[in-house]
Amino acid sequence: MSTHMDPVEKLKPNTRKPVYHLKYSRAIGCLMYAMTSTRLDITYAVGRLSRDDEIEQQFWMEISVLSSLKHKNLVSLVGFCDENDEKIIIIKFETNGCLGNSLSDSRLLTWVRRLEICVDLANALNYIHYDEPRDFSIIHRNIHSWSVLLNDNWQPKLSEFKLSMKIKASQRHLSFDTDNVWYTKGYTDPTYLETRSAHHKSDMYSFGIVMFELLCGRKSVIDDDQDNMYFALMAVAHYRDKKLNEIVDWDLWKQMDSPSFEIFVEIAYDCLNEERSQRPNIDDIVPRLEKALELARENTPSARLYDVIMIIIQGQITGDRGKRPVAGSKGRKPLAGSKG
């Protein structure tokens, strides 16, 4: 679907319906409504941006990035409008909203599904960081559980490229000074905040936070909850003390197997390394995450069989994993660090 500029009049839908709100850093934009095309039977998310010079730059950056990239785990840009002082971006609406809205639901987001989300997100990051045919690379700078949308099959779509930086592919090992420091509380690389320099490994820190959110079934920051302001420090401390079982969601804990758990938490911990240079590159961790997913699937045969039986009974042989039942915990290996 080609990107284009539509007159404002064409962006006034006949049908509107409530949608999940997407959180944007420092209110650089807000989601207004969903618009359904009866001709195409597709629902779009329509976002109107506020009006100032910085937003102007971010508006065109998002359009530039999304119109030049195409990946199954990136949000799809449908069109945009820059007319009559209106700046509007239209993307394909994903029916399951933001990842941040579902973190605590271990029934819908099972351990295996969380691993699948991480693998897909890692592949999306690998694509924007390192895709070889392109002569440019992208530093996202705004990764958090609210910038990850979930489609009807619970597959993630990375969004919010307004703060991104386009750099030459040959310079992706370098850091880049920024005039303004934009941040999202609880997710932004501390080195970036301290030095005002952006780097691909700043994205890795944010990715590590999202991994720990998926592991613990909770958001990195909860309004009016002071303890959550230090979620990263808490996660690192519990990892070092081998007490992650104290902060991992209990229902998720019962689903986990030791091999996949250990690989997963090691990756998340490495991403939060205080020394930015010591954090892994995304292309290094993709195969490790894929291995963790493979092990998790191997250690849940009863859950997979139950899924198949329920799909047959319900007549839903559609491949829609969004309606799979909760995986049980029988036959699982005990987790390291468990209290028994």
C-alpha positions as CSV (number, residue, x, y, z in Angstrom):
1,M,0.0,0.0,0.0
2,S,1.6,3.2,-1.1
3,T,2.1,6.2,1.2
4,H,0.4,9.4,0.1
5,M,-0.9,12.7,1.2
6,D,-4.7,12.9,1.6
7,P,-6.8,16.1,1.9
8,V,-8.1,16.7,5.3
9,E,-11.7,16.1,4.2
10,K,-10.9,12.5,3.2
11,L,-9.6,11.8,6.7
12,K,-13.0,12.4,8.3
13,P,-14.4,8.9,8.8
14,N,-18.0,7.8,8.7
15,T,-17.3,5.3,11.4
16,R,-15.4,5.8,14.6
17,K,-14.8,3.5,17.4
18,P,-12.8,3.5,20.7
19,V,-9.2,2.4,20.5
20,Y,-6.3,1.9,22.9
21,H,-4.4,5.0,23.7
22,L,-0.8,5.0,22.6
23,K,1.6,6.8,24.9
24,Y,4.0,9.2,23.2
25,S,7.0,10.6,24.9
26,R,6.4,14.1,26.2
27,A,3.0,14.3,24.3
28,I,4.6,14.5,20.9
29,G,1.4,13.0,19.5
30,C,-1.9,11.4,20.5
31,L,-4.1,8.7,19.0
32,M,-7.5,10.1,18.1
33,Y,-9.7,7.3,16.8
34,A,-9.9,4.2,14.6
35,M,-11.2,4.6,11.1
36,T,-12.7,1.7,9.2
37,S,-12.7,1.4,5.4
38,T,-15.8,-0.5,4.4
39,R,-14.3,-1.0,0.9
40,L,-11.1,-2.6,2.1
41,D,-12.4,-3.9,5.5
42,I,-9.3,-2.5,7.2
43,T,-9.2,-0.4,10.3
44,Y,-6.7,2.4,10.6
45,A,-5.3,4.3,13.6
46,V,-5.4,8.0,12.9
47,G,-3.0,10.2,15.0
48,R,-3.0,14.0,15.1
49,L,0.2,15.7,16.2
50,S,0.5,19.0,18.0
51,R,1.9,22.0,16.2
52,D,5.4,23.3,16.9
53,D,8.8,23.2,15.1
54,E,10.1,20.1,16.9
55,I,6.9,18.1,16.1
56,E,7.4,19.1,12.5
57,Q,10.8,17.4,12.4
58,Q,9.4,14.3,14.2
59,F,6.4,14.2,11.9
60,W,8.6,14.0,8.8
61,M,11.1,11.7,10.4
62,E,8.4,9.1,11.1
63,I,7.1,9.4,7.5
64,S,10.7,9.1,6.2
65,V,11.5,6.0,8.2
66,L,8.2,4.1,7.7
67,S,8.0,4.9,4.0
68,S,11.5,3.5,3.4
69,L,11.3,0.4,5.6
70,K,9.1,-2.7,5.2
71,H,9.2,-5.6,7.7
72,K,6.5,-7.9,9.1
73,N,7.2,-6.6,12.6
74,L,7.1,-2.9,11.8
75,V,3.9,-0.9,11.9
76,S,2.5,-0.2,8.4
77,L,2.2,3.4,7.3
78,V,-1.0,3.9,5.3
79,G,-0.8,7.6,4.6
80,F,-0.4,11.1,6.0
81,C,-1.7,14.6,5.8
82,D,0.1,18.0,6.1
83,E,-2.6,20.5,5.3
84,N,-4.3,23.5,6.9
85,D,-2.0,23.3,9.9
86,E,-3.0,19.7,10.4
87,K,-0.4,17.0,10.8
88,I,-1.9,13.6,10.7
89,I,-0.3,10.1,10.4
90,I,-2.4,7.1,9.5
91,I,-1.2,3.6,10.3
92,K,-2.8,0.2,10.1
93,F,-4.7,-0.4,13.4
94,E,-3.6,-3.5,15.3
95,T,-6.5,-5.1,17.1
96,N,-4.8,-6.1,20.3
97,G,-3.5,-2.7,21.1
98,C,-0.2,-2.0,23.0
99,L,2.0,-4.6,24.6
100,G,1.9,-2.4,27.7
101,N,-1.8,-3.1,28.1
102,S,-1.3,-6.9,28.2
103,L,1.8,-7.4,30.3
104,S,0.0,-8.7,33.3
105,D,-2.2,-11.1,31.5
106,S,-0.5,-14.5,31.7
107,R,-3.5,-16.2,30.2
108,L,-3.3,-14.4,26.9
109,L,0.5,-13.8,26.9
110,T,1.9,-17.2,27.9
111,W,5.6,-17.8,28.4
112,V,6.0,-19.2,24.9
113,R,4.1,-16.3,23.4
114,R,6.2,-13.8,25.3
115,L,9.3,-15.5,23.8
116,E,7.7,-15.3,20.3
117,I,7.1,-11.6,20.8
118,C,10.8,-11.0,21.9
119,V,12.1,-13.0,18.9
120,D,9.9,-10.9,16.5
121,L,10.9,-7.6,18.1
122,A,14.6,-8.6,18.0
123,N,14.2,-9.4,14.3
124,A,12.6,-6.0,13.8
125,L,15.5,-4.2,15.6
126,N,18.0,-6.3,13.6
127,Y,16.3,-5.1,10.4
128,I,16.4,-1.4,11.3
129,H,19.9,-1.6,12.7
130,Y,21.8,-3.9,10.4
131,D,19.8,-4.8,7.2
132,E,22.7,-5.1,4.7
133,P,21.2,-4.0,1.4
134,R,20.5,-0.5,2.7
135,D,23.0,2.3,2.9
136,F,21.5,3.7,6.1
137,S,20.8,2.4,9.6
138,I,18.2,3.5,12.1
139,I,18.6,4.2,15.8
140,H,15.0,4.0,17.2
141,R,15.5,5.9,20.5
142,N,12.0,5.3,21.8
143,I,11.5,1.6,22.4
144,H,9.1,0.7,25.2
145,S,6.1,-1.5,25.8
146,W,3.7,1.2,24.5
147,S,5.5,1.5,21.2
148,V,5.0,-2.2,20.5
149,L,1.6,-2.9,18.9
150,L,0.0,-6.4,18.8
151,N,-2.0,-7.7,15.9
152,D,-4.8,-10.2,16.1
153,N,-2.3,-13.1,16.2
154,W,-0.3,-11.4,19.0
155,Q,2.6,-10.6,16.7
156,P,4.4,-7.4,17.6
157,K,4.7,-4.3,15.4
158,L,7.3,-1.8,16.4
159,S,6.0,1.8,16.0
160,E,6.9,5.4,17.1
161,F,9.8,6.4,14.9
162,K,9.4,10.1,15.5
163,L,12.6,10.3,17.6
164,S,14.6,8.0,15.3
165,M,18.0,8.9,13.8
166,K,19.0,7.9,10.3
167,I,22.7,7.4,9.9
168,K,25.1,6.0,7.3
169,A,25.4,2.2,7.5
170,S,29.2,2.6,7.6
171,Q,28.8,4.7,10.8
172,R,26.6,2.4,12.9
173,H,29.4,1.6,15.3
174,L,29.6,5.3,16.3
175,S,27.7,7.4,18.8
176,F,25.9,10.6,17.7
177,D,25.5,13.8,19.8
178,T,21.9,15.1,20.0
179,D,20.7,18.7,20.6
180,N,17.7,17.7,22.6
181,V,17.4,14.8,25.0
182,W,14.1,13.1,24.6
183,Y,13.4,10.3,27.0
184,T,10.7,7.9,28.2
185,K,10.9,7.4,32.0
186,G,11.9,3.9,32.9
187,Y,13.2,2.9,29.4
188,T,15.9,5.3,28.3
189,D,19.6,4.4,28.3
190,P,21.2,6.2,31.3
191,T,24.4,6.7,29.2
192,Y,22.4,8.6,26.6
193,L,20.9,10.8,29.4
194,E,24.3,11.5,30.8
195,T,26.3,12.1,27.6
196,R,23.5,13.3,25.2
197,S,24.9,10.9,22.6
198,A,22.7,8.2,20.9
199,H,24.0,4.8,19.9
200,H,22.4,1.6,18.6
201,K,23.2,0.1,22.0
202,S,21.0,2.6,23.6
203,D,18.1,0.7,21.9
204,M,19.5,-2.5,23.4
205,Y,19.0,-1.0,26.9
206,S,15.4,-0.2,26.2
207,F,14.9,-3.7,24.7
208,G,16.3,-5.2,27.9
209,I,13.7,-3.3,29.9
210,V,10.9,-4.6,27.7
211,M,12.3,-8.1,28.2
212,F,12.2,-7.8,31.9
213,E,8.6,-6.4,31.7
214,L,7.6,-9.5,29.8
215,L,9.4,-11.7,32.3
216,C,7.8,-10.1,35.4
217,G,4.4,-9.3,33.9
218,R,4.5,-5.7,34.9
219,K,5.2,-2.3,33.5
220,S,8.6,-0.6,34.1
221,V,6.9,2.5,35.5
222,I,3.5,2.7,37.2
223,D,2.1,6.2,38.0
224,D,2.3,7.1,41.7
225,D,4.4,3.9,42.5
226,Q,7.8,5.1,43.5
227,D,9.3,1.6,43.6
228,N,8.7,1.1,39.9
229,M,10.9,4.1,39.1
230,Y,13.9,1.8,39.8
231,F,12.6,-1.3,37.9
232,A,15.9,-1.7,36.0
233,L,18.0,-1.6,39.2
234,M,15.6,-4.0,40.9
235,A,15.7,-6.5,38.0
236,V,19.5,-6.4,37.9
237,A,19.8,-6.8,41.6
238,H,17.4,-9.8,41.7
239,Y,19.3,-11.4,38.8
240,R,22.6,-11.1,40.6
241,D,21.2,-12.4,43.8
242,K,19.5,-15.3,41.9
243,K,16.1,-14.2,43.3
244,L,14.2,-13.4,40.1
245,N,11.5,-15.7,41.3
246,E,10.5,-13.0,43.8
247,I,9.6,-10.5,41.1
248,V,8.5,-12.8,38.2
249,D,4.7,-13.2,37.7
250,W,3.7,-16.4,39.6
251,D,1.4,-17.7,36.8
252,L,4.2,-17.2,34.3
253,W,6.7,-18.8,36.7
254,K,4.7,-22.0,36.7
255,Q,4.8,-22.1,32.8
256,M,8.6,-21.6,32.5
257,D,11.2,-24.2,31.9
258,S,14.7,-23.8,33.2
259,P,16.7,-23.8,29.9
260,S,14.7,-21.1,28.1
261,F,14.4,-19.0,31.3
262,E,18.1,-19.0,31.9
263,I,18.9,-17.9,28.3
264,F,16.2,-15.2,28.4
265,V,17.3,-13.6,31.7
266,E,20.9,-13.7,30.7
267,I,20.2,-11.7,27.5
268,A,18.0,-9.2,29.4
269,Y,20.7,-8.7,32.0
270,D,23.4,-8.2,29.4
271,C,21.2,-5.5,27.7
272,L,21.1,-3.5,30.9
273,N,24.9,-3.4,31.3
274,E,25.9,0.0,32.7
275,E,28.8,0.1,30.2
276,R,27.1,0.7,26.9
277,S,30.0,-0.7,24.9
278,Q,29.6,-4.0,26.8
279,R,25.9,-4.5,25.8
280,P,25.3,-7.0,23.0
281,N,24.4,-6.1,19.4
282,I,21.0,-7.1,18.4
283,D,22.3,-9.5,15.7
284,D,24.2,-11.4,18.5
285,I,21.1,-12.1,20.6
286,V,18.6,-13.0,17.8
287,P,19.9,-16.6,17.6
288,R,20.0,-16.9,21.4
289,L,16.4,-15.8,21.7
290,E,15.4,-18.2,19.0
291,K,17.1,-21.0,20.9
292,A,15.2,-20.0,24.1
293,L,12.0,-20.2,22.1
294,E,12.9,-23.6,20.7
295,L,13.6,-25.0,24.1
296,A,10.4,-23.6,25.6
297,R,8.4,-25.2,22.8
298,E,10.2,-28.5,23.3
299,N,9.5,-28.5,27.0
300,T,5.7,-27.9,26.6
301,P,4.5,-30.8,24.6
302,S,1.4,-31.2,26.7
303,A,0.5,-27.6,26.2
304,R,0.8,-27.8,22.4
305,L,-1.3,-31.0,22.3
306,Y,-4.0,-29.3,24.4
307,D,-3.9,-26.3,22.0
308,V,-4.5,-28.6,19.0
309,I,-7.4,-30.4,20.7
310,M,-9.1,-27.2,21.7
311,I,-8.7,-25.7,18.3
312,I,-10.3,-28.8,16.7
313,I,-13.1,-28.8,19.2
314,Q,-13.8,-25.1,18.7
315,G,-13.6,-25.4,14.9
316,Q,-10.9,-22.8,14.8
317,I,-8.3,-24.4,12.6
318,T,-7.2,-21.0,11.4
319,G,-3.7,-20.6,12.8
320,D,-4.9,-17.8,15.1
321,R,-2.7,-18.1,18.1
322,G,-4.5,-15.2,19.7
323,K,-7.2,-17.6,21.1
324,R,-5.0,-20.4,22.3
325,P,-5.7,-21.7,25.8
326,V,-3.3,-21.3,28.7
327,A,-0.4,-23.7,28.7
328,G,-0.2,-25.9,31.7
329,S,2.8,-26.6,33.8
330,K,3.0,-30.3,33.9
331,G,6.3,-32.0,33.0
332,R,8.3,-28.8,33.3
333,K,11.8,-28.8,34.6
334,P,12.3,-26.8,37.9
335,L,13.6,-23.3,37.5
336,A,17.0,-22.2,38.8
337,G,16.5,-19.9,41.8
338,S,13.1,-21.4,42.7
339,K,12.2,-21.7,46.3
340,G,10.9,-25.2,45.7
